[in-house]
Amino acid sequence: MINSNFRNVWLFLAFSCASSIPSLLHAQGTGNLEGKVFSQLADYTLNRDQVMKQYCFMAQMETVTVRGKNPPIDHRWYYLRSGNVKPGFQYHSYARMPVDGESSTGQQYWVEYATNGKKYIAGSGSRDYRKYPTKEKEQKSVKEWLNYNGIHMLYFDPFDDLMDLAHFNLFQEVNVRSCEKVFINGAKLQSASETFAGILQSKWLWRDGDLDCEIVMDQSDAAGGMPTYIKFASTKNDRFPIRSETRIRWQKLDENCWVPMVINAVIFQDFKPGSERHYNSRLWWKVGDEVQDDFFDIESPDLRIPFMQTFGRQFDFTLEGAPNLGEPWVRPEDMDIIIKPTK
């Protein structure tokens, strides 16, 4: 799966960007660990790009927002996504689940967007939510087209969102190729150490605009070198105090393919009492030839159907004019990661 020539180019660029790191000039043993950090980051990006060639996943997500002395705001979501690089197909769909006592109808609220490079569909609402017909692509960017149709699409990327500050599913494309942005073109590696448990921990300094951060990242041999813990913490005198922590549990689908299965993240801003947001996600995947053609059918009457069939869920939908309510929300038992980062 991993193209060795591409990997070598990636490593050359990484070490070129890291040429000013003092620790690379120190003992050979330390240099080997720093080299391993970049080697595993190369594997991460290659694994990401391979998985996202042809895939589908379903995620159950929770966001809990605390602001000041106000009661926590708790939301529950489904997020569906599929893609196939060759025909340029993309599908994003999410549902905000009803909160107990919030609505007398108790209906899911869905938003979707799909394109095959030539046609678009989009929709939002409850049950029979497809409000816009399939139409030919207009002379607009994706963002302009969504805004034109009044579609406010939250965005979640199960790879790129891990490698940046934890502002999940808030802004479209905010974290695109964040591994390269943060760790190759941005942050400076300061040190690397390894535990007997096969955890490689690296420490970095990163400046992004007005934000100065110290980063700690754990990469696990047991997870194929994928990152299992990432912390961003603003430096002591930074103008914008912030701390972000993300923990990830991975699953191996085949010899060279790893996917994130559980993601727990939290971000604190200003360090004022109650100024924080938590994200918990549990994902289910199909990759490569396991993904049937139904996931990429732009003419489908409802692109959620193959997700329901494949992952065993029932969503709100209307079939032949008859409304059907989805099943109640059941929180996955393995939605939380109970681990501690290395010291």
N, C-alpha and C positions, 0 to 999 in steps of 0.2 A: 504493500500500500504506500509506503513512504518512498518518494523519489529521492534517491541519494544525491543527485546533482543539485536539485532545488534546495535540499537540506544544507549542502555545503555552501551554496551561495548565501543562504540565510545566516549561517554561522559566521561567514566572512564579514557580512554587513554588521552583525551583532558585535563582533570583536573590534571592528573599525570604529563603531560608535562608542565602544568601551575603552578606547585607547588611553584615555586620561585617568583611568581608575588606578589609584596608587597600589591597591592590593594585588593587581595583576603582575606587578613587578616584584612581588615578595616570593615566599618559598614556593617550590614546585608543587608541593602537596596542596596548598591553598589554591594555586592556579588551576589545578586539576578540578577542584570542586567548582570553581567559578566557570570553568569550561563546561562542566556538567550542567550547571544552571542554564546556560544558553543552549546547550544541546537538547535539553528537555523542553525548553521553550520552543525550539524548532520543531520537535516532535508534536508539541501541542498544536501549533498552527497548521501543520500538515494533516494531523488527525482531524482538526476542525474542518479544513477545506474538503477532505475526503468525505466525511460524514455528511456535509451539507450539499454534496452533489445531488443526492437523491434520498429523500428522507420524509418522514412525517413524525410528529410527536404530539401528545396530548399532555397538558400540564394542569394540575390542580394547584392553585396559588392562594395565598393569604397575604394581605397587607394590613398592618396595624399601625396607625398613625397617632402619635401623642403630641399634643401641642399645649404647653402651659398647664393650667389646672383643668382644662376641659376633659370630658370623658374620652377614652380612646375611641378612635374611629376604625372599625374592623370591617374589611371587605373580603369577600371570597369570590374567586374567579375560576373559570375555565379558560385556557388558552390553547388554541389549535393552530398548528402550522404545518405546512408541507411545501416541498420545493423540488424542482427537477431542473438542473442547470441547462441541459441540452435544448429543450424547447423554451427555456426562459420562464418557466411557470413558478409563481409564488402564490401562496394562500396564507392569509393571517385572519384569525377569527378569535374573538374573546367574548365571554359572557360575564357580566356582573350578576352574581347570584343574589336573590332576595335575602335580606337580613330579617330575622324574626321580629315581628312587630312593625316593620318599616312600611309594608304595603299590604293592602287587603287582598290583592290579586296573587301575590307570591310568585310572580312570573320572572323568568330569567330575561335579562336585557342583553341582546346580542349585537355585535358590530362585526362586519366582515369586509375584507378586501381581497380580490384575486386578480391576477393578470397572467396571460400566457405570452406576453410580449406584443400581442396584436389587439387583444380585447381586454376590457376591464369589466368587472362586476363589483358592486359595493352595496351595502345595505346596513340598516340599523333599526332596532326596535324589538318588539316582543313577538314570540310565536312565528307568525308569518312575516318575517322581518326583511325579506328581499324586496327592497323598494326601488332598485334601479336595474333596468334590463341590461343584458350583455350588450356592449356597444364597442365600436371600433375605437382604437386608441386615438386620442386627440393630441394636438400639439401643445401638450402641457407636461410638466414633470409630474412624477407620482405625487409629490406633496401638493402641487397646485391642483391636480385632479381631485385628490381627496378633499381638499378645502372647498373646491368648486361644488362638490356634491354634498357638502356638510358632514363628511365622515371624519370623526376625530379618533384616529387609530392609535391606540396604545401599542407600544412596541416592546417585545421581549425577545432577546437573543440568548440562547442557553450557553453559548460559548463566549461571545464578546462581552456580555454583561458581567461575567465573572472577573474580568481583568481590569476593571476600573472601579471608581466609586460606586457604591450601591444605590444607584438611582434607576432601578429596574422599571420596566414597562411604563415609563413616564413620557419620554420624548422619542419620536421615531429617529433611529439611526444615531442616537447620541453616543453610543459606544462602539461604532463600527470599527473593526480591526483594532480593538483596544490593546491587544497584546503588543502589536507593533508600535502603536502610538505611545503607550506608557513605557514598556520595558526596553524597546530598541531605540526609538527616536526621542525618548523623553528622559526616563530615570537613569541614574548612574549607580551601578552596582558598587556597594561598599565592602561587603564581606559575604562569605558563604561558609556554612558548617554543616556537619552531617551527624545524625544520631545513630545509635546501634539499631534502632527500629526502622532504619531505611528512610528517614525523613531528611531531606535536604532543605535547609533553611537559608534564605538569602535576605540581605538587608540592603535597601536602596534609598536614594534621595531623589525626589522628583519635584520639579517646579513646573506648574501649569498656569500660565497667566499670573494672577495675584495669589495663587495657592501654592504654598510650600509644604510638602509632605515627606514623612518618613514612611517607607513601605517595608513590611515583613511578609515574606511569602514562603509557605511550606510546599515542597513537591515530594510526592510519595512514590517510592519504588513499587509498593504494592498496588498502586493505581497507574502503573506505566509511566511514571514521571509527571503525571498531570498535577496541577495545583490543587491542594485540598484545603488550604487556608490562606487568605490574603487580608492584610490589614493596612489601611491608610490612616495615618495620624498626622494632623497638621503640626508643624514645628511650634515650639514654645511661644514664640513671639509673632506668630502668623496673624494677619488681620482677620482671617475667617476661620475660627476654630472649628474643626470637624474631625470626626473619627468614623471610619467605615470598616466593617469586618464581614467577610464572606467565608462560609464553610461549604465544601462540596463533597458529596459522595459519588463515586464513579462506578460504572458497570462496564465490563469487557464484553463486547458483542461478538467479536472474533479475534483472531491473533493480533491484529493491529488496529482495532477499532474500539475506542473508549467513548462513552457518552455520560454526561452528568445525569444522575437519577434524583438526587436530593440537593437542594440549594437552600441554605439558611443565610440570611444577611441582615445587617442592621446598620443604620447610619444615624449618627448624632451630629447635630448642628448647633453651634454657638455654646454647647454644653450648659444650656439653661435647663432647669428642671422640666422634664417631660417633653423636650424637643427632640423627638426621635421617630424613626420609621423602621418597621420590621418587615421582612419579606421571607416567606417560607414557600417552597415549591417542590412538588413531587412530579416527576416526568416519566412517561412511558413512550418508547421509541420503536420505530421500524426504519431500517436503513438499507439502501441498495436495492437488490432484487426482491427483498421482502415487501417492498411498497408496491401495491397493485396500481394499475393505471387509473382506477376510479378516483384516486386522490388528486389527479391532475386533469380532470375533465372540467373545462371551463363552462361547458354547456349543462352540467349537472343541475337538476332541480334543487338540490341542496347538498353542498359540498361537505356538510357535517356528517352525512350518512355513513361514508366509509370509516370515519373516526368512531362513530357509535358501534358499528359492526366489529371493528378491529379491536377496540379497547373496552368493549362491554359496558358502555354508558348509554343512558337515555336522556336526551336533551328535550327542551320545549321545541316543538315544531308543528307545522300544519301539513297534513297529508290529504290530498284530494278534498280540501275544504274542511276537514275535520281536525280540530285542535287536539294536540296531545301534550300533556304536561310531563316534564322530565322527572327523573327520580330525585328524591331529596339528597341534599349534600351530606356526604359521609367523609369525614376527615381521614385520610390515609394514616394507618398506624405508624408507618415509617417516614413521616413527614419531617421529623426533626433529627438532627445529627447530635448525638451526645458524645462529643469528643472535646479534648482540650488541645489548643495549639502548643507546639513546642515552646519552651522558654527562650 
